[in-house]
Amino acid sequence: QVQLVESGGGLVQPGGSLRLSCAASRFSFSTYNYVLSWYRQGPGKERELVASITSIGGSINYADSVKGRFTISRDKTKNTVYLQMNGLKPEDTAVYYCNAKTIGVDFWGQGTQVTVSS
């Protein structure tokens, strides 16, 4: 069964950093050009796209709210996608979800909680 497993969430003070990881199993980033994305859903908010990267080409996009603070990357050998989050703000508090999508395929992880608070 295909799995995306996120890790790295937690409680951090404003201005701090966290690195989220999303490990994929039962499919390979190298087989198709997946769009690998991080989404988040804050309290009382809609789920929103944070950042995405294509698995083969490495094309990257960011939400305006995280540009310059967050960095998405992927390691094809480890079948893992990362989200480095620096300069965290209270408004970044959310459950962060990993997503892998291509034609006919749409996989989601279970989510990891990120809380930014002093």
ZADO-212655 format. One line per field, with one value per residue (C-alpha): residue number from 1; residue in one letter; chain; x, y, z. Coordinates in steps of 0.05 Angstrom, whole numbers, plus 32768, in hexadecimal, padded with zeros to 4 digits. Layout:
<pazas>
k NUM,...
r A,...
c A,...
u X,...
v Y,...
w Z,...
</pazas>
This chain:
<pazas>
k 1,2,3,4,5,6,7,8,9,10,11,12,13,14,15,16,17,18,19,20,21,22,23,24,25,26,27,28,29,30,31,32,33,34,35,36,37,38,39,40,41,42,43,44,45,46,47,48,49,50,51,52,53,54,55,56,57,58,59,60,61,62,63,64,65,66,67,68,69,70,71,72,73,74,75,76,77,78,79,80,81,82,83,84,85,86,87,88,89,90,91,92,93,94,95,96,97,98,99,100,101,102,103,104,105,106,107,108,109,110,111,112,113,114,115,116,117,118
r Q,V,Q,L,V,E,S,G,G,G,L,V,Q,P,G,G,S,L,R,L,S,C,A,A,S,R,F,S,F,S,T,Y,N,Y,V,L,S,W,Y,R,Q,G,P,G,K,E,R,E,L,V,A,S,I,T,S,I,G,G,S,I,N,Y,A,D,S,V,K,G,R,F,T,I,S,R,D,K,T,K,N,T,V,Y,L,Q,M,N,G,L,K,P,E,D,T,A,V,Y,Y,C,N,A,K,T,I,G,V,D,F,W,G,Q,G,T,Q,V,T,V,S,S
c A,A,A,A,A,A,A,A,A,A,A,A,A,A,A,A,A,A,A,A,A,A,A,A,A,A,A,A,A,A,A,A,A,A,A,A,A,A,A,A,A,A,A,A,A,A,A,A,A,A,A,A,A,A,A,A,A,A,A,A,A,A,A,A,A,A,A,A,A,A,A,A,A,A,A,A,A,A,A,A,A,A,A,A,A,A,A,A,A,A,A,A,A,A,A,A,A,A,A,A,A,A,A,A,A,A,A,A,A,A,A,A,A,A,A,A,A,A
u 8000,801A,802D,8045,805D,806C,8099,80BD,8083,8081,807E,80AE,80B5,80A9,80E7,80FB,8105,80EB,80F9,80C0,80CC,809D,80B4,8091,808A,806F,807B,80B9,80C3,80ED,80B6,808A,8090,8067,8055,806B,804A,8042,7FFD,7FE7,7FA6,7FA4,7F6D,7F2C,7F4D,7F4B,7F83,7FB6,7FF1,8033,8067,8070,80A9,80A8,80C9,80F2,80FA,8100,80D3,80C0,8086,8077,803B,8049,8041,807E,80AD,80F2,80E4,80D4,80FC,80E1,8110,810F,813F,812E,815E,8139,80F4,80EB,80D4,80E7,80CE,8100,80DB,8101,80E9,80A9,806E,8031,8007,802F,800D,7FE9,7FE7,8017,8007,8032,8013,802C,8004,8008,7FD6,7FA4,7FC9,7FBF,7FE1,7FDD,8001,7FE0,7FFB,802A,801A,8044,8037,805A,8051,8078
v 8000,8044,806F,80B6,80BF,8105,8114,814F,8178,8195,81D3,820B,8254,828D,8296,824E,8217,81D2,819F,8173,8132,8107,80C1,809C,8051,8021,8053,8076,80C0,80AB,8083,80BE,8109,8111,8155,814F,8183,819B,81B5,81D0,81DA,820B,820F,8223,822C,820A,81DC,8204,81F4,8207,81EF,81BD,819C,816C,812B,8125,816C,818E,81C9,81EF,821C,823F,8262,82AC,82A7,8279,8292,82A1,827A,8233,8205,81C6,8190,8146,810C,80DB,80A6,80A8,80B3,80EC,8134,8169,81AD,81D8,820E,824A,828A,8268,8294,8285,8286,824B,8220,81E8,819F,8195,815F,813F,8131,810C,8114,80FF,80E8,80BA,80BD,80E9,80D1,80F4,80EC,80ED,8131,814D,8185,81C4,81F6,8239,8259,827B
w 8000,7FED,8028,8034,807B,8095,80D0,80EF,810A,8150,817B,816A,8180,814E,8124,812C,80F9,80EA,80B3,809C,8078,804F,803F,8007,8002,7FCD,7F95,7F79,7F6B,7F2F,7F0D,7EFA,7F00,7F3F,7F5A,7FA3,7FCF,8016,8029,806C,8090,80CA,80FF,80DF,809B,8057,8042,801A,7FEE,800E,7FDD,7FA5,7F7E,7F43,7F52,7F13,7EF8,7F3C,7F29,7F68,7F7D,7FBF,7FDD,7FE4,802F,8036,7FFF,801B,805B,8045,8017,7FF6,7FDD,7FCB,7FCE,7F98,7FB4,7FF6,7FD8,8009,8003,8036,804C,8070,8096,80B1,80D1,80E9,80FC,8126,80E6,80CD,8102,80DE,80CD,8093,8060,802B,7FE7,7FA9,7F69,7F21,7EEC,7F0E,7F51,7F8E,7FCE,8012,8053,8097,80AA,80DE,810F,810F,8147,814A,818E,81C5
</pazas>
